[in-house]
Amino acid sequence: MMHRLRATVRQVSEETASTIEDWFRSKRAVEVGAEKWDVRNVKKGVLEGGGGWHGQGWLGKGTWTVVRTRMDETGVCQSCGEKLVCIDIDPEETENFAKSLAKLACEKEARTNFAKFQEWLQRNGPFDAVVDGANLGLANQHTFSFPQIMRIVNQLRQISPTKKFPLVVLHQSRVSGGPAQHPNNKKLLETWKRAGALYSTPQGSNDDWYWLYAAVSSKCLLVTNDEMRDHLFNLLGNSFFPRWKEKHQVRIKPSGNGLILHMPPPYSLVIQESERGSWHIPTVTGDDLETPRQWVCATRM
């Protein structure tokens, strides 16, 4: 049951969480499992499965301790002390996703425009991070703010292993009119252009295709508060894309010192089975960064 659930959903609803808790507290749950197991096979199963489960069946016997809990910022369960893992994404899956993304973009955008962008990316990439300029320029603002984008760019350069500028993607209208005409903003845009770190998408295009493709093909961080839920992102399916987004999307949130980066968690927000046979099941909390996610923790010693 748990393996089938793990293969089909990433987080569970409150109703499903309650059903899972009831099962772990049932007589049947007490009876299932092996009292002894081959530790080497369990470790091998975890390695071959990419982490987060071992596929060796139920480990242990006896009553389960079932609680609702939270993870700390490093992924350690505050109830049982086990540390959740970051589950690998197959590099081949990423390559295939980038190809399918480019194919979709060429169908929805003017093919020559997107092909030109791909060529530009080949010359100037890869990048350590890609910035959704329109989203960041308007975050918590009534008017578009280039200085706000600049501060985020500087933060990203500080944490970049190469100290390279991130790629800033902005629509042509954003770099040619309005606030872009201010002398300080003009100077900023020129700095990004000279660094090969600014791409202005052409009139009539949807810049979402551009910043998403750049981040996927560069295998890098994507900085945006866009929830990526509209029809464009629905075209990408619900198998690989949510996993990629979880590991690569950096959000921006306000603080006393302005906007700060909210990095992806160092562990995967999916149902996980440990090498000791414990289970951790994440519940759905939506996208509110300030709401701690509840997990169902099921362990037995």
ChimeraX commands (.cxc) that place a marker at each C-alpha (Angstrom):
marker #1 position 0.00,0.00,0.00 radius 0.5
marker #1 position 2.65,2.53,1.05 radius 0.5
marker #1 position 4.86,1.84,-1.97 radius 0.5
marker #1 position 1.93,2.27,-4.36 radius 0.5
marker #1 position 1.02,5.53,-2.64 radius 0.5
marker #1 position 4.63,6.71,-2.77 radius 0.5
marker #1 position 4.78,6.04,-6.51 radius 0.5
marker #1 position 1.65,8.07,-7.28 radius 0.5
marker #1 position 1.59,11.07,-4.92 radius 0.5
marker #1 position 4.16,13.35,-3.33 radius 0.5
marker #1 position 2.16,14.72,-0.38 radius 0.5
marker #1 position -1.11,13.49,1.08 radius 0.5
marker #1 position -4.33,15.20,2.07 radius 0.5
marker #1 position -5.52,15.39,5.67 radius 0.5
marker #1 position -8.05,12.64,4.98 radius 0.5
marker #1 position -5.40,10.32,3.54 radius 0.5
marker #1 position -3.01,11.11,6.40 radius 0.5
marker #1 position -5.69,10.06,8.91 radius 0.5
marker #1 position -6.28,6.82,7.01 radius 0.5
marker #1 position -2.55,6.07,7.04 radius 0.5
marker #1 position -2.36,6.76,10.79 radius 0.5
marker #1 position -5.29,4.40,11.41 radius 0.5
marker #1 position -3.57,1.65,9.43 radius 0.5
marker #1 position -0.27,1.97,11.32 radius 0.5
marker #1 position -2.23,1.69,14.57 radius 0.5
marker #1 position -4.09,-1.42,13.38 radius 0.5
marker #1 position -3.49,-5.05,14.39 radius 0.5
marker #1 position -2.39,-5.89,10.86 radius 0.5
marker #1 position 0.37,-3.25,10.97 radius 0.5
marker #1 position 1.71,-4.76,14.21 radius 0.5
marker #1 position 1.99,-8.19,12.55 radius 0.5
marker #1 position 3.65,-7.28,9.24 radius 0.5
marker #1 position 7.41,-7.14,8.89 radius 0.5
marker #1 position 10.60,-9.11,9.34 radius 0.5
marker #1 position 12.40,-9.30,12.67 radius 0.5
marker #1 position 15.73,-9.77,10.87 radius 0.5
marker #1 position 16.91,-8.41,7.54 radius 0.5
marker #1 position 20.04,-8.10,5.45 radius 0.5
marker #1 position 21.40,-4.61,6.07 radius 0.5
marker #1 position 23.51,-4.79,2.90 radius 0.5
marker #1 position 20.48,-5.52,0.73 radius 0.5
marker #1 position 18.60,-2.63,2.33 radius 0.5
marker #1 position 21.48,-0.23,1.65 radius 0.5
marker #1 position 21.78,-1.54,-1.91 radius 0.5
marker #1 position 18.04,-1.04,-2.44 radius 0.5
marker #1 position 18.25,2.55,-1.22 radius 0.5
marker #1 position 21.19,3.25,-3.53 radius 0.5
marker #1 position 19.58,1.69,-6.60 radius 0.5
marker #1 position 16.26,3.41,-5.91 radius 0.5
marker #1 position 17.82,6.88,-5.73 radius 0.5
marker #1 position 17.12,7.28,-2.00 radius 0.5
marker #1 position 14.02,7.49,0.16 radius 0.5
marker #1 position 13.01,3.81,0.04 radius 0.5
marker #1 position 14.66,0.40,-0.15 radius 0.5
marker #1 position 12.01,-1.95,-1.60 radius 0.5
marker #1 position 12.87,-4.77,0.83 radius 0.5
marker #1 position 9.45,-4.98,2.45 radius 0.5
marker #1 position 8.43,-4.09,5.99 radius 0.5
marker #1 position 11.31,-4.02,8.47 radius 0.5
marker #1 position 10.78,-4.86,12.13 radius 0.5
marker #1 position 7.80,-6.16,14.06 radius 0.5
marker #1 position 5.57,-4.85,16.79 radius 0.5
marker #1 position 3.60,-1.75,17.65 radius 0.5
marker #1 position 4.21,1.42,15.68 radius 0.5
marker #1 position 4.61,4.82,17.30 radius 0.5
marker #1 position 2.56,7.17,15.13 radius 0.5
marker #1 position 2.73,10.95,15.63 radius 0.5
marker #1 position 2.35,14.20,13.75 radius 0.5
marker #1 position 5.62,16.06,13.62 radius 0.5
marker #1 position 7.76,18.56,11.73 radius 0.5
marker #1 position 11.22,18.54,10.19 radius 0.5
marker #1 position 13.91,21.00,11.14 radius 0.5
marker #1 position 15.61,23.02,8.40 radius 0.5
marker #1 position 18.08,20.20,7.70 radius 0.5
marker #1 position 15.38,17.50,7.41 radius 0.5
marker #1 position 15.73,15.89,10.84 radius 0.5
marker #1 position 12.44,14.59,12.25 radius 0.5
marker #1 position 11.63,16.35,15.52 radius 0.5
marker #1 position 9.95,13.20,16.81 radius 0.5
marker #1 position 12.23,10.25,16.02 radius 0.5
marker #1 position 15.45,12.03,15.06 radius 0.5
marker #1 position 15.83,10.35,11.66 radius 0.5
marker #1 position 17.15,12.52,8.84 radius 0.5
marker #1 position 15.25,12.66,5.56 radius 0.5
marker #1 position 17.20,12.34,2.35 radius 0.5
marker #1 position 17.38,14.34,-0.85 radius 0.5
marker #1 position 16.24,11.96,-3.58 radius 0.5
marker #1 position 18.26,12.00,-6.77 radius 0.5
marker #1 position 16.88,13.17,-10.10 radius 0.5
marker #1 position 18.15,11.09,-13.00 radius 0.5
marker #1 position 20.33,13.32,-15.27 radius 0.5
marker #1 position 18.81,11.59,-18.29 radius 0.5
marker #1 position 15.35,12.59,-17.08 radius 0.5
marker #1 position 16.51,16.20,-16.89 radius 0.5
marker #1 position 17.91,16.08,-20.43 radius 0.5
marker #1 position 14.68,14.59,-21.77 radius 0.5
marker #1 position 12.63,17.19,-19.91 radius 0.5
marker #1 position 14.72,20.01,-21.40 radius 0.5
marker #1 position 14.15,18.60,-24.89 radius 0.5
marker #1 position 10.39,18.26,-24.40 radius 0.5
marker #1 position 10.28,21.76,-22.92 radius 0.5
marker #1 position 12.07,23.19,-25.97 radius 0.5
marker #1 position 9.71,21.32,-28.29 radius 0.5
marker #1 position 6.66,22.73,-26.50 radius 0.5
marker #1 position 8.14,26.22,-26.48 radius 0.5
marker #1 position 8.76,26.09,-30.23 radius 0.5
marker #1 position 5.13,25.07,-30.74 radius 0.5
marker #1 position 3.81,27.93,-28.60 radius 0.5
marker #1 position 6.37,30.62,-29.46 radius 0.5
marker #1 position 7.73,31.85,-32.79 radius 0.5
marker #1 position 10.18,29.05,-33.58 radius 0.5
marker #1 position 12.93,31.38,-34.81 radius 0.5
marker #1 position 12.71,33.47,-31.62 radius 0.5
marker #1 position 13.16,30.48,-29.34 radius 0.5
marker #1 position 15.86,28.92,-31.51 radius 0.5
marker #1 position 17.75,32.21,-31.32 radius 0.5
marker #1 position 17.51,32.06,-27.52 radius 0.5
marker #1 position 18.82,28.48,-27.48 radius 0.5
marker #1 position 21.83,29.58,-29.54 radius 0.5
marker #1 position 22.42,32.53,-27.20 radius 0.5
marker #1 position 22.27,30.17,-24.23 radius 0.5
marker #1 position 24.84,27.87,-25.83 radius 0.5
marker #1 position 27.23,30.81,-26.16 radius 0.5
marker #1 position 26.67,32.43,-22.77 radius 0.5
marker #1 position 25.63,29.58,-20.48 radius 0.5
marker #1 position 25.46,27.54,-18.42 radius 0.5
marker #1 position 24.44,29.62,-15.42 radius 0.5
marker #1 position 24.36,28.91,-11.68 radius 0.5
marker #1 position 20.96,30.61,-11.38 radius 0.5
marker #1 position 18.22,32.08,-13.56 radius 0.5
marker #1 position 16.11,35.04,-12.42 radius 0.5
marker #1 position 12.49,35.64,-13.45 radius 0.5
marker #1 position 13.03,39.39,-13.71 radius 0.5
marker #1 position 9.40,40.43,-14.12 radius 0.5
marker #1 position 8.32,38.46,-11.05 radius 0.5
marker #1 position 11.13,39.75,-8.84 radius 0.5
marker #1 position 10.89,43.33,-10.03 radius 0.5
marker #1 position 7.28,43.48,-8.89 radius 0.5
marker #1 position 7.58,41.40,-5.70 radius 0.5
marker #1 position 6.04,43.39,-2.81 radius 0.5
marker #1 position 6.12,46.48,-5.04 radius 0.5
marker #1 position 3.49,48.75,-6.60 radius 0.5
marker #1 position 5.92,49.72,-9.36 radius 0.5
marker #1 position 8.69,47.81,-11.12 radius 0.5
marker #1 position 11.99,47.95,-9.21 radius 0.5
marker #1 position 15.36,47.32,-10.87 radius 0.5
marker #1 position 17.26,47.92,-7.59 radius 0.5
marker #1 position 15.27,45.05,-6.07 radius 0.5
marker #1 position 16.40,42.70,-8.86 radius 0.5
marker #1 position 19.96,43.97,-8.41 radius 0.5
marker #1 position 19.96,43.07,-4.70 radius 0.5
marker #1 position 18.79,39.53,-5.48 radius 0.5
marker #1 position 21.40,39.22,-8.24 radius 0.5
marker #1 position 24.10,40.27,-5.76 radius 0.5
marker #1 position 22.90,37.71,-3.21 radius 0.5
marker #1 position 23.02,34.99,-5.86 radius 0.5
marker #1 position 26.55,35.94,-6.88 radius 0.5
marker #1 position 27.67,35.69,-3.25 radius 0.5
marker #1 position 26.49,32.08,-2.96 radius 0.5
marker #1 position 27.56,31.07,-6.48 radius 0.5
marker #1 position 30.62,28.79,-6.56 radius 0.5
marker #1 position 31.81,30.63,-9.70 radius 0.5
marker #1 position 30.68,34.14,-8.59 radius 0.5
marker #1 position 29.16,34.42,-12.06 radius 0.5
marker #1 position 26.19,36.69,-12.70 radius 0.5
marker #1 position 22.88,34.83,-12.78 radius 0.5
marker #1 position 20.87,35.09,-15.99 radius 0.5
marker #1 position 18.17,37.77,-15.73 radius 0.5
marker #1 position 15.26,37.20,-18.14 radius 0.5
marker #1 position 13.10,40.25,-18.88 radius 0.5
marker #1 position 10.59,41.08,-21.59 radius 0.5
marker #1 position 11.77,43.58,-24.19 radius 0.5
marker #1 position 9.23,46.13,-22.96 radius 0.5
marker #1 position 10.82,46.04,-19.47 radius 0.5
marker #1 position 14.30,46.90,-20.74 radius 0.5
marker #1 position 13.31,49.61,-23.21 radius 0.5
marker #1 position 10.68,51.74,-21.47 radius 0.5
marker #1 position 9.42,53.04,-18.14 radius 0.5
marker #1 position 11.85,52.61,-15.22 radius 0.5
marker #1 position 14.47,51.22,-17.63 radius 0.5
marker #1 position 15.02,54.78,-18.89 radius 0.5
marker #1 position 16.30,55.98,-15.51 radius 0.5
marker #1 position 20.09,56.57,-15.75 radius 0.5
marker #1 position 20.91,54.24,-12.84 radius 0.5
marker #1 position 18.76,51.48,-14.27 radius 0.5
marker #1 position 20.26,51.97,-17.73 radius 0.5
marker #1 position 23.71,51.54,-16.21 radius 0.5
marker #1 position 22.59,48.39,-14.40 radius 0.5
marker #1 position 21.14,46.87,-17.58 radius 0.5
marker #1 position 24.36,47.63,-19.44 radius 0.5
marker #1 position 26.37,45.87,-16.73 radius 0.5
marker #1 position 24.24,42.75,-17.09 radius 0.5
marker #1 position 24.44,42.88,-20.89 radius 0.5
marker #1 position 28.24,43.15,-20.88 radius 0.5
marker #1 position 28.40,40.17,-18.53 radius 0.5
marker #1 position 26.22,38.12,-20.90 radius 0.5
marker #1 position 23.69,37.84,-18.10 radius 0.5
marker #1 position 20.62,39.59,-19.53 radius 0.5
marker #1 position 18.21,38.21,-22.10 radius 0.5
marker #1 position 15.29,40.30,-23.28 radius 0.5
marker #1 position 12.47,38.23,-24.74 radius 0.5
marker #1 position 10.88,39.57,-27.94 radius 0.5
marker #1 position 7.53,41.31,-28.29 radius 0.5
marker #1 position 4.60,38.89,-28.21 radius 0.5
marker #1 position 6.54,36.15,-26.41 radius 0.5
marker #1 position 5.84,34.52,-23.07 radius 0.5
marker #1 position 9.01,34.89,-21.03 radius 0.5
marker #1 position 8.01,31.92,-18.82 radius 0.5
marker #1 position 9.25,29.54,-21.53 radius 0.5
marker #1 position 12.60,31.28,-21.63 radius 0.5
marker #1 position 13.50,31.40,-17.94 radius 0.5
marker #1 position 12.22,27.88,-17.32 radius 0.5
marker #1 position 14.13,26.38,-20.23 radius 0.5
marker #1 position 17.29,28.26,-19.22 radius 0.5
marker #1 position 17.12,26.90,-15.67 radius 0.5
marker #1 position 16.38,23.31,-16.73 radius 0.5
marker #1 position 19.04,23.18,-19.44 radius 0.5
marker #1 position 21.63,24.80,-17.13 radius 0.5
marker #1 position 20.63,22.40,-14.31 radius 0.5
marker #1 position 20.62,25.39,-11.99 radius 0.5
marker #1 position 18.51,27.33,-9.50 radius 0.5
marker #1 position 15.42,29.23,-10.68 radius 0.5
marker #1 position 14.54,32.33,-8.69 radius 0.5
marker #1 position 10.84,33.17,-8.89 radius 0.5
marker #1 position 7.76,33.38,-6.69 radius 0.5
marker #1 position 5.64,32.22,-9.62 radius 0.5
marker #1 position 3.71,29.14,-8.45 radius 0.5
marker #1 position 3.91,27.74,-11.99 radius 0.5
marker #1 position 0.38,26.43,-12.04 radius 0.5
marker #1 position -1.24,28.00,-15.11 radius 0.5
marker #1 position -2.03,26.27,-18.40 radius 0.5
marker #1 position 1.56,26.56,-19.63 radius 0.5
marker #1 position 2.91,24.55,-16.72 radius 0.5
marker #1 position 0.04,22.06,-16.88 radius 0.5
marker #1 position 1.41,21.07,-20.28 radius 0.5
marker #1 position 4.55,19.81,-18.53 radius 0.5
marker #1 position 2.72,17.04,-16.65 radius 0.5
marker #1 position 2.81,16.08,-12.99 radius 0.5
marker #1 position 5.57,13.49,-12.91 radius 0.5
marker #1 position 9.00,15.06,-13.40 radius 0.5
marker #1 position 8.21,18.77,-13.18 radius 0.5
marker #1 position 7.10,18.89,-9.50 radius 0.5
marker #1 position 10.27,17.02,-8.50 radius 0.5
marker #1 position 12.45,19.37,-10.51 radius 0.5
marker #1 position 10.71,22.44,-9.12 radius 0.5
marker #1 position 11.11,21.27,-5.53 radius 0.5
marker #1 position 14.89,20.92,-5.92 radius 0.5
marker #1 position 15.53,24.02,-8.04 radius 0.5
marker #1 position 13.03,26.79,-7.24 radius 0.5
marker #1 position 14.31,29.56,-4.98 radius 0.5
marker #1 position 11.59,31.83,-3.62 radius 0.5
marker #1 position 11.90,35.37,-2.34 radius 0.5
marker #1 position 10.45,36.44,0.98 radius 0.5
marker #1 position 10.50,39.75,2.87 radius 0.5
marker #1 position 12.62,40.31,5.96 radius 0.5
marker #1 position 13.72,43.25,8.08 radius 0.5
marker #1 position 16.63,43.72,5.67 radius 0.5
marker #1 position 14.57,43.55,2.50 radius 0.5
marker #1 position 13.95,40.51,0.33 radius 0.5
marker #1 position 15.95,37.37,1.05 radius 0.5
marker #1 position 16.39,34.05,-0.74 radius 0.5
marker #1 position 14.35,31.09,0.46 radius 0.5
marker #1 position 16.38,28.14,-0.78 radius 0.5
marker #1 position 14.97,24.72,-1.71 radius 0.5
marker #1 position 14.88,22.27,1.21 radius 0.5
marker #1 position 17.94,19.99,1.52 radius 0.5
marker #1 position 15.58,17.00,1.61 radius 0.5
marker #1 position 12.77,15.77,-0.62 radius 0.5
marker #1 position 9.13,16.49,0.29 radius 0.5
marker #1 position 7.93,12.99,-0.53 radius 0.5
marker #1 position 6.93,9.84,1.32 radius 0.5
marker #1 position 10.15,8.32,2.63 radius 0.5
marker #1 position 11.06,4.94,4.10 radius 0.5
marker #1 position 14.30,4.77,6.05 radius 0.5
marker #1 position 16.91,2.03,6.25 radius 0.5
marker #1 position 15.55,1.20,9.72 radius 0.5
marker #1 position 11.99,0.76,8.44 radius 0.5
marker #1 position 10.53,4.07,9.63 radius 0.5
marker #1 position 8.09,5.99,7.47 radius 0.5
marker #1 position 7.61,9.74,7.05 radius 0.5
marker #1 position 4.63,11.01,5.09 radius 0.5
marker #1 position 4.32,14.73,4.21 radius 0.5
marker #1 position 0.92,16.41,4.26 radius 0.5
marker #1 position -0.25,19.06,1.83 radius 0.5
marker #1 position 0.16,22.59,3.20 radius 0.5
marker #1 position -0.04,24.70,0.04 radius 0.5
marker #1 position 2.69,27.18,-0.84 radius 0.5
marker #1 position 2.75,29.38,2.27 radius 0.5
marker #1 position 6.41,29.48,3.27 radius 0.5
marker #1 position 5.52,30.54,6.81 radius 0.5
marker #1 position 3.32,27.48,7.46 radius 0.5
marker #1 position 5.43,24.55,8.73 radius 0.5
marker #1 position 4.57,21.30,6.99 radius 0.5
marker #1 position 3.18,18.49,9.13 radius 0.5
marker #1 position 4.50,14.97,8.64 radius 0.5
marker #1 position 3.15,11.63,9.79 radius 0.5
marker #1 position 6.02,9.81,11.51 radius 0.5
marker #1 position 5.62,6.03,11.97 radius 0.5
marker #1 position 8.43,4.20,13.76 radius 0.5
marker #1 position 9.01,1.07,15.79 radius 0.5
marker #1 position 12.11,-0.12,17.60 radius 0.5
marker link #1:1,2 radius 0.2
marker link #1:2,3 radius 0.2
marker link #1:3,4 radius 0.2
marker link #1:4,5 radius 0.2
marker link #1:5,6 radius 0.2
marker link #1:6,7 radius 0.2
marker link #1:7,8 radius 0.2
marker link #1:8,9 radius 0.2
marker link #1:9,10 radius 0.2
marker link #1:10,11 radius 0.2
marker link #1:11,12 radius 0.2
marker link #1:12,13 radius 0.2
marker link #1:13,14 radius 0.2
marker link #1:14,15 radius 0.2
marker link #1:15,16 radius 0.2
marker link #1:16,17 radius 0.2
marker link #1:17,18 radius 0.2
marker link #1:18,19 radius 0.2
marker link #1:19,20 radius 0.2
marker link #1:20,21 radius 0.2
marker link #1:21,22 radius 0.2
marker link #1:22,23 radius 0.2
marker link #1:23,24 radius 0.2
marker link #1:24,25 radius 0.2
marker link #1:25,26 radius 0.2
marker link #1:26,27 radius 0.2
marker link #1:27,28 radius 0.2
marker link #1:28,29 radius 0.2
marker link #1:29,30 radius 0.2
marker link #1:30,31 radius 0.2
marker link #1:31,32 radius 0.2
marker link #1:32,33 radius 0.2
marker link #1:33,34 radius 0.2
marker link #1:34,35 radius 0.2
marker link #1:35,36 radius 0.2
marker link #1:36,37 radius 0.2
marker link #1:37,38 radius 0.2
marker link #1:38,39 radius 0.2
marker link #1:39,40 radius 0.2
marker link #1:40,41 radius 0.2
marker link #1:41,42 radius 0.2
marker link #1:42,43 radius 0.2
marker link #1:43,44 radius 0.2
marker link #1:44,45 radius 0.2
marker link #1:45,46 radius 0.2
marker link #1:46,47 radius 0.2
marker link #1:47,48 radius 0.2
marker link #1:48,49 radius 0.2
marker link #1:49,50 radius 0.2
marker link #1:50,51 radius 0.2
marker link #1:51,52 radius 0.2
marker link #1:52,53 radius 0.2
marker link #1:53,54 radius 0.2
marker link #1:54,55 radius 0.2
marker link #1:55,56 radius 0.2
marker link #1:56,57 radius 0.2
marker link #1:57,58 radius 0.2
marker link #1:58,59 radius 0.2
marker link #1:59,60 radius 0.2
marker link #1:60,61 radius 0.2
marker link #1:61,62 radius 0.2
marker link #1:62,63 radius 0.2
marker link #1:63,64 radius 0.2
marker link #1:64,65 radius 0.2
marker link #1:65,66 radius 0.2
marker link #1:66,67 radius 0.2
marker link #1:67,68 radius 0.2
marker link #1:68,69 radius 0.2
marker link #1:69,70 radius 0.2
marker link #1:70,71 radius 0.2
marker link #1:71,72 radius 0.2
marker link #1:72,73 radius 0.2
marker link #1:73,74 radius 0.2
marker link #1:74,75 radius 0.2
marker link #1:75,76 radius 0.2
marker link #1:76,77 radius 0.2
marker link #1:77,78 radius 0.2
marker link #1:78,79 radius 0.2
marker link #1:79,80 radius 0.2
marker link #1:80,81 radius 0.2
marker link #1:81,82 radius 0.2
marker link #1:82,83 radius 0.2
marker link #1:83,84 radius 0.2
marker link #1:84,85 radius 0.2
marker link #1:85,86 radius 0.2
marker link #1:86,87 radius 0.2
marker link #1:87,88 radius 0.2
marker link #1:88,89 radius 0.2
marker link #1:89,90 radius 0.2
marker link #1:90,91 radius 0.2
marker link #1:91,92 radius 0.2
marker link #1:92,93 radius 0.2
marker link #1:93,94 radius 0.2
marker link #1:94,95 radius 0.2
marker link #1:95,96 radius 0.2
marker link #1:96,97 radius 0.2
marker link #1:97,98 radius 0.2
marker link #1:98,99 radius 0.2
marker link #1:99,100 radius 0.2
marker link #1:100,101 radius 0.2
marker link #1:101,102 radius 0.2
marker link #1:102,103 radius 0.2
marker link #1:103,104 radius 0.2
marker link #1:104,105 radius 0.2
marker link #1:105,106 radius 0.2
marker link #1:106,107 radius 0.2
marker link #1:107,108 radius 0.2
marker link #1:108,109 radius 0.2
marker link #1:109,110 radius 0.2
marker link #1:110,111 radius 0.2
marker link #1:111,112 radius 0.2
marker link #1:112,113 radius 0.2
marker link #1:113,114 radius 0.2
marker link #1:114,115 radius 0.2
marker link #1:115,116 radius 0.2
marker link #1:116,117 radius 0.2
marker link #1:117,118 radius 0.2
marker link #1:118,119 radius 0.2
marker link #1:119,120 radius 0.2
marker link #1:120,121 radius 0.2
marker link #1:121,122 radius 0.2
marker link #1:122,123 radius 0.2
marker link #1:123,124 radius 0.2
marker link #1:124,125 radius 0.2
marker link #1:125,126 radius 0.2
marker link #1:126,127 radius 0.2
marker link #1:127,128 radius 0.2
marker link #1:128,129 radius 0.2
marker link #1:129,130 radius 0.2
marker link #1:130,131 radius 0.2
marker link #1:131,132 radius 0.2
marker link #1:132,133 radius 0.2
marker link #1:133,134 radius 0.2
marker link #1:134,135 radius 0.2
marker link #1:135,136 radius 0.2
marker link #1:136,137 radius 0.2
marker link #1:137,138 radius 0.2
marker link #1:138,139 radius 0.2
marker link #1:139,140 radius 0.2
marker link #1:140,141 radius 0.2
marker link #1:141,142 radius 0.2
marker link #1:142,143 radius 0.2
marker link #1:143,144 radius 0.2
marker link #1:144,145 radius 0.2
marker link #1:145,146 radius 0.2
marker link #1:146,147 radius 0.2
marker link #1:147,148 radius 0.2
marker link #1:148,149 radius 0.2
marker link #1:149,150 radius 0.2
marker link #1:150,151 radius 0.2
marker link #1:151,152 radius 0.2
marker link #1:152,153 radius 0.2
marker link #1:153,154 radius 0.2
marker link #1:154,155 radius 0.2
marker link #1:155,156 radius 0.2
marker link #1:156,157 radius 0.2
marker link #1:157,158 radius 0.2
marker link #1:158,159 radius 0.2
marker link #1:159,160 radius 0.2
marker link #1:160,161 radius 0.2
marker link #1:161,162 radius 0.2
marker link #1:162,163 radius 0.2
marker link #1:163,164 radius 0.2
marker link #1:164,165 radius 0.2
marker link #1:165,166 radius 0.2
marker link #1:166,167 radius 0.2
marker link #1:167,168 radius 0.2
marker link #1:168,169 radius 0.2
marker link #1:169,170 radius 0.2
marker link #1:170,171 radius 0.2
marker link #1:171,172 radius 0.2
marker link #1:172,173 radius 0.2
marker link #1:173,174 radius 0.2
marker link #1:174,175 radius 0.2
marker link #1:175,176 radius 0.2
marker link #1:176,177 radius 0.2
marker link #1:177,178 radius 0.2
marker link #1:178,179 radius 0.2
marker link #1:179,180 radius 0.2
marker link #1:180,181 radius 0.2
marker link #1:181,182 radius 0.2
marker link #1:182,183 radius 0.2
marker link #1:183,184 radius 0.2
marker link #1:184,185 radius 0.2
marker link #1:185,186 radius 0.2
marker link #1:186,187 radius 0.2
marker link #1:187,188 radius 0.2
marker link #1:188,189 radius 0.2
marker link #1:189,190 radius 0.2
marker link #1:190,191 radius 0.2
marker link #1:191,192 radius 0.2
marker link #1:192,193 radius 0.2
marker link #1:193,194 radius 0.2
marker link #1:194,195 radius 0.2
marker link #1:195,196 radius 0.2
marker link #1:196,197 radius 0.2
marker link #1:197,198 radius 0.2
marker link #1:198,199 radius 0.2
marker link #1:199,200 radius 0.2
marker link #1:200,201 radius 0.2
marker link #1:201,202 radius 0.2
marker link #1:202,203 radius 0.2
marker link #1:203,204 radius 0.2
marker link #1:204,205 radius 0.2
marker link #1:205,206 radius 0.2
marker link #1:206,207 radius 0.2
marker link #1:207,208 radius 0.2
marker link #1:208,209 radius 0.2
marker link #1:209,210 radius 0.2
marker link #1:210,211 radius 0.2
marker link #1:211,212 radius 0.2
marker link #1:212,213 radius 0.2
marker link #1:213,214 radius 0.2
marker link #1:214,215 radius 0.2
marker link #1:215,216 radius 0.2
marker link #1:216,217 radius 0.2
marker link #1:217,218 radius 0.2
marker link #1:218,219 radius 0.2
marker link #1:219,220 radius 0.2
marker link #1:220,221 radius 0.2
marker link #1:221,222 radius 0.2
marker link #1:222,223 radius 0.2
marker link #1:223,224 radius 0.2
marker link #1:224,225 radius 0.2
marker link #1:225,226 radius 0.2
marker link #1:226,227 radius 0.2
marker link #1:227,228 radius 0.2
marker link #1:228,229 radius 0.2
marker link #1:229,230 radius 0.2
marker link #1:230,231 radius 0.2
marker link #1:231,232 radius 0.2
marker link #1:232,233 radius 0.2
marker link #1:233,234 radius 0.2
marker link #1:234,235 radius 0.2
marker link #1:235,236 radius 0.2
marker link #1:236,237 radius 0.2
marker link #1:237,238 radius 0.2
marker link #1:238,239 radius 0.2
marker link #1:239,240 radius 0.2
marker link #1:240,241 radius 0.2
marker link #1:241,242 radius 0.2
marker link #1:242,243 radius 0.2
marker link #1:243,244 radius 0.2
marker link #1:244,245 radius 0.2
marker link #1:245,246 radius 0.2
marker link #1:246,247 radius 0.2
marker link #1:247,248 radius 0.2
marker link #1:248,249 radius 0.2
marker link #1:249,250 radius 0.2
marker link #1:250,251 radius 0.2
marker link #1:251,252 radius 0.2
marker link #1:252,253 radius 0.2
marker link #1:253,254 radius 0.2
marker link #1:254,255 radius 0.2
marker link #1:255,256 radius 0.2
marker link #1:256,257 radius 0.2
marker link #1:257,258 radius 0.2
marker link #1:258,259 radius 0.2
marker link #1:259,260 radius 0.2
marker link #1:260,261 radius 0.2
marker link #1:261,262 radius 0.2
marker link #1:262,263 radius 0.2
marker link #1:263,264 radius 0.2
marker link #1:264,265 radius 0.2
marker link #1:265,266 radius 0.2
marker link #1:266,267 radius 0.2
marker link #1:267,268 radius 0.2
marker link #1:268,269 radius 0.2
marker link #1:269,270 radius 0.2
marker link #1:270,271 radius 0.2
marker link #1:271,272 radius 0.2
marker link #1:272,273 radius 0.2
marker link #1:273,274 radius 0.2
marker link #1:274,275 radius 0.2
marker link #1:275,276 radius 0.2
marker link #1:276,277 radius 0.2
marker link #1:277,278 radius 0.2
marker link #1:278,279 radius 0.2
marker link #1:279,280 radius 0.2
marker link #1:280,281 radius 0.2
marker link #1:281,282 radius 0.2
marker link #1:282,283 radius 0.2
marker link #1:283,284 radius 0.2
marker link #1:284,285 radius 0.2
marker link #1:285,286 radius 0.2
marker link #1:286,287 radius 0.2
marker link #1:287,288 radius 0.2
marker link #1:288,289 radius 0.2
marker link #1:289,290 radius 0.2
marker link #1:290,291 radius 0.2
marker link #1:291,292 radius 0.2
marker link #1:292,293 radius 0.2
marker link #1:293,294 radius 0.2
marker link #1:294,295 radius 0.2
marker link #1:295,296 radius 0.2
marker link #1:296,297 radius 0.2
marker link #1:297,298 radius 0.2
marker link #1:298,299 radius 0.2
marker link #1:299,300 radius 0.2
marker link #1:300,301 radius 0.2
view
